[in-house]
């Protein structure tokens, strides 16, 4: 079943209108015909609108609603991933897998040990590409919402932005107490948002970790091995997903 995202305004009663790039994809790539069934989500809730294609136009696809499914596919808590900017194209993989694992928002973070330097123009282009990757991953994994990739923040901005989350953690190689890690993870309950800080290559600077700790972010360990930046976030998100969906 092919899944497409629309704006809530594109759903009116029993009629759903698909516009934009998905029109070409449906008509010329998938070569779908009137009568074919597709799934549509509005990116704002967990409802899946099953509908049949009624008419294929040059700039829009007219669909007729058949039924609505409410499957509860989203995690019962909002998980925010604060990801230190990695080198190369690692961010694309991180975003793709984070979305599959249920993250709610991804916030790129420029920290002291970040090698990548993005000027305003490059950052704007990168964010647009990363958002498209998030949308594609949301479609592939059947998400009810499209996770937002925020603009790049410096470390202090990121810590301030995270304050709305009830549970905040920062994996740190000098943290050794696995019992503490378990205690922090167990605080993540349905309805309690969580923020996870992942450093770039080389990790976070000691001063950054100290600042985070002073602001209520808890240093935790992910085990005895040092994980790459593209592995650490996936490890934490996998644990949180399992914890919330038991």
N, C-alpha and C positions, 0 to 999 in steps of 0.2 A: 504494500500500500504506500503510494507516494504521499509525502507530507509537505504542505506549503503553509507559510505564515502570511497573515494579512493584518491590516489595522482593524480595530473594532468597528470603525465606521464603514468598513467594507462588508459587514454582515448586517443585513437589514431583513428582519423577519426570516423567511425561508429562502431568501436569495443571498448568495455570496458572490462577490465580484473580485476576481483576481487580476491585478495589473502589474506593470513593471517587468522586470527581467524574467519572471516566472512564466509569462505569457509565451515568450519564444521557446522556453524550455519545454513547456507542455505541448505546444503545437509542433515545433520543428525537431526537437531532440527526442522527446518521449513519443511523439506522434500519436497522442491520445485523441480519442473521438468522442462525440456526444454519446452519453450513456455510460462512459467509463466512470468508475468511482475513485475519489481521492479523499484524503484527510486534510482538514484545514484547522489551524490554531491561530488565535489572535495575539499570542505572545504576552498576554496579560493574566491569564488564568489557566487552570488545568483541564479545561474542556477541549475535547476533540470533536470537531464538526465533520461528520461523514456526509459527503454530498456527491451528487452525480453531475457530470458536465452536461450542461443544457445547450450551450451555444459557444462556439469558438470564433471570436472576432480578431481583427488585426491587432488591437491594443488592449483587449481584455477577454477574460474567460468568464462566462456567466454560468454559475452553478446553482443547483437546487438542493436545499438541505434535506437529508433523509433521516438522520437521527444524531443525537449528541451523546458522546461517551464521557463520563467523568471518572477517570481511572486513578487519580491520586498519584501521578507519576513523580511529582516534585517532592524533594525532601521536606520534612516538616519543620525545618529550620533554615534560615538563610545563612549560607556560608560564603564569606568574603575571602578571596585569595589575594594577598598583597605579595606580588612576585617581583623580586629584584631583577632588573633587566639583564638577561643573559646575552652571551655573544652569539653571532650568527643567526640562524633561523630557529633556534631552540624555543623561542617564545610561541611560535606557531604550534609546535607539538604540545607545549604546556597548555595552551588555551584549548586546543582540541580535546585533550584528555580530561582537563578540568571540567569542561562542559559535560562530557559524557558521565563524569562522576557526580554531577549534581550541583556544581558551584553556582552561586547566585550572581556574584560580580567578581570581576578580575581587575585588580588595580596594579598597573605597572609602577614599579618604584625605582627611582634613581638614587642609589645610596653611595657611600664613600668609595666602596670597592667596585662599583659598576664601571665596566670598561667601555660599554656602548654610550656614546654621547649623541643625543638627538636634538637638532635645532627644531624650531617651531614648525617649519615646513615638513621636515622629515617625520616628526612626531605625528603630525596630522595625517600624513599618508600611511604611516604604520598603524595608527589606531583604526583607520578605515579598513585596512586589510585584515587586521586582527578581528574586527567586528564581523566581517564576512565569514571568517573561519569559525567564529563562535556560532553564527547563524547556521552554517552548514553542519556543524557538529550537533546543534540542537535538533535539526531536521533528522539527521541520521539516527540519533539516539531516542527520538520520540519525545523530546522535552515539551513541556507545556508552555515554557517561556524561553525567550532568547536572553541568555546572560549578557549583561552590559560590560563592555571593556571600557574602563574609564580612562581619562587623560592621565599622562604620566605625572606622578607626584614625587616630591622629594621625601626623605624619610620622616621628617617632622610633620609634614602635611598628612602623610599616610597614617601616622600614629593618631593624629587628631581625628582624621576621618573614621578611624576604627572604633571610636569611643561609643558608638551606638550599639556595638555588639556586646552581649552579656559575658561572653567567654573569648579571651584573646590570648594567643600563644605565639611564641617565636622559637622554633627549633634552633638549638645552639650547640655547637660541638663541645663546648666546655661544660654543658649541663650533663649530669651523670645519673640523676635520680629518676629511674623508670617508674617508681611508685608515684612520684609527683606528676609524671606524664599521664598515668592512668587516672589520677584524681582529676586532672584538668579535663580530660576527655569525657569523664563521667558527668561533668557539669553540663555538657551539651545535651539538652533535652529538647523535645519538640516544642517549638515556639521560642527557643532561646538561640539568638543569632551567635555565630562564631566567626572570629577573624584569625586568619593564619598568615604569618609573615615568613616568607621564604627568601633567603639571601641569594645574591648572584654568585658567580664563581668566586671562591674565596670567602664566601659568607659575609655576615654583617660585621662591621667594626665593633670593637669592644665598647666604645663610647655610645654607639647606636643602641646596642643591647642594654646598656646601663640606662639610657634615656627611656627606652621602651619599658623597662622594668619599673622605673620611677612613675611612669604613666599607667601602670597596672597591667602591662602585657607580661605574661608569665613565660620565662625561658623553660623549654622542655627538651628532652632527649628523644631521638628516634632510634636509639640503639647504639651498639658499639662501633658500627661501621659508619664511615663518612659517605653520605649520599650526594650525588650530583644535584645541581639545582633543578634539573628537569625531572629528577626522580623523587626528591623530597616532598614536593607539593602533592604528587600523585599518591605517595605513601600515606600522608596525613589525610587527604580527602577520601581515600579508600577506607581507612579506619573509621572516619566519621560517618561515611555512608553506611558501613556495616553496623555501627553503633546505633544509628537512628532508625534503621530499617529492620532490626531484629524482631 
